[in-house]
Amino acid sequence: MLKLNTVGLFVNDMETMVSFYRDVMGMQTDWAGAANAELHSGEVQLIMFSRKDFEAMTSRKYTYPSGVNGTVELAFDVANFSEVDAEYERVLNAGATPIFPPTDEPWGQRTSYVADPDGNLIEISSFVKE
């Protein structure tokens, strides 16, 4: 049986994206400039590979979204509603692009969205009120 354990992103600039997910989003990595990067948050692994290197490896061209896009969402859970607000402000101050401010949803979640340097959507949310 297949088991999903990793999400991969093909990125424009490895240094920028690894720095963003390591320094801003708090993921762990020992990346030192290799062609691919592995980052970890809890049990989830995020891997990155340069778009140009992937095209060279597979000997074909691909189309990629540009700007802020709805192709993928990476969801980060925090402990409670007030942490949604705090983390949203923290990542904005660290360089994330604002998309959707912290909002209480009718299904009981407080959610917000930012975008990474390549325009991928990142959700910061919680289902736990204080």
N, C-alpha and C positions, 0 to 999 in steps of 0.2 A: 504494500500500500504506500502511496506517495504521502510524504509529510512535508509541508511547507515550513522552512526554518530560516529562510534568508530572503531579503528583498535586495534587488540590485538596481543601481542607477548608472546610466551611461552619461558621463558628465563632460562639460566643456573644458573645465580647468580643475585638475585634480587638487592642486594646492589650495585653491580657494574653497572648494567643496569639502575637502577633508578638514580644513581649518574651521569652517562653519559648523560642521556636525560635531567636531571634537570640542572646540572652544565655546561655541554658542549653545549647542544643544546638549552638551555634556556627555557625548558618547566616548567610549574608551577605544583607543587604537594604538598600535605600535608602528604605524605607517612611517616609512622613512624615504619616501620618494619612489617606491616601486610602481610598476605599471598598473597594479590594482591595489585597492585599499580595503581592509576589513575593519568595520567599526562595530562595537557591541553596546547594547543597552539591555540589561537584564538578560533574558534568554533569546532576544532577537538580534540577528546579525544584519547589518547593512553593508553591502559590498558596492564598490565603485570601480568603474573602468573608464578610461578616457575614450570618448567617442572616436577620435581619429585612430587610436590604437586598436580599438575593437574592429573598425572597418578594415584596417590593415591585416589583422589576424584572420578575419573571415573572408577577405578578398571581395567585399561588396560594399555598396553605399546604402545608407539608411536615411530615412527622413526622421527628423526629431522635432518636437514642439519647440516653439520659441516664445519668449516672454512668459508671463504668468499663465500656467496651463492647468487644465483639469485632468491630466492623464493619470496622475497617481496622487495619493494622499498618504503621508506618513503621520500616524497618530501617536502622540505622546500623552500619557495619562499622568495626572498629578493627584495629590492626596485629597484636595477639596476645592470648593468654589473659589475661595480667596487666593489659593495658589494659582488658579487659572489666570486671574488678573495679574498677579505678581510676575509669573513667568512670561506672560504676553508682553508686559512692559519691559522686562529684562531682555528678552530676545530682540525686541524692537530697538532698544538702546544699543544692542550689540550688532545691529546691522540687518536684521531680518526685514522683509518688506511687509507692511501691514496689509491684510486682506479683509478680515472680519473681526471686529472687536469682541471681547468677552460678552456673551449673551446667554441668558437663561432660556433654554428650549422647552417646549411643552412636554417633551418626553422625559424631563427630569435631569437633563444634562446641562452643564454650563460649558460652552465651547467657544473657541476662537480659532482663527486661522492666520498664518503668516506664510510667506514664500521664502524659499532658500535662494541662493544666488542664481541658480538655473531656472527658477520659476516654479519649482515643484511645491505643491501645497503641503503645509504642515499644520495638523490640528493639535491644539493644546486644550485638554478638556478634563472634566471630572463629573462623576455622578454623585459625589458626596458633598452634601451641604455641611456647613460647620456645625 
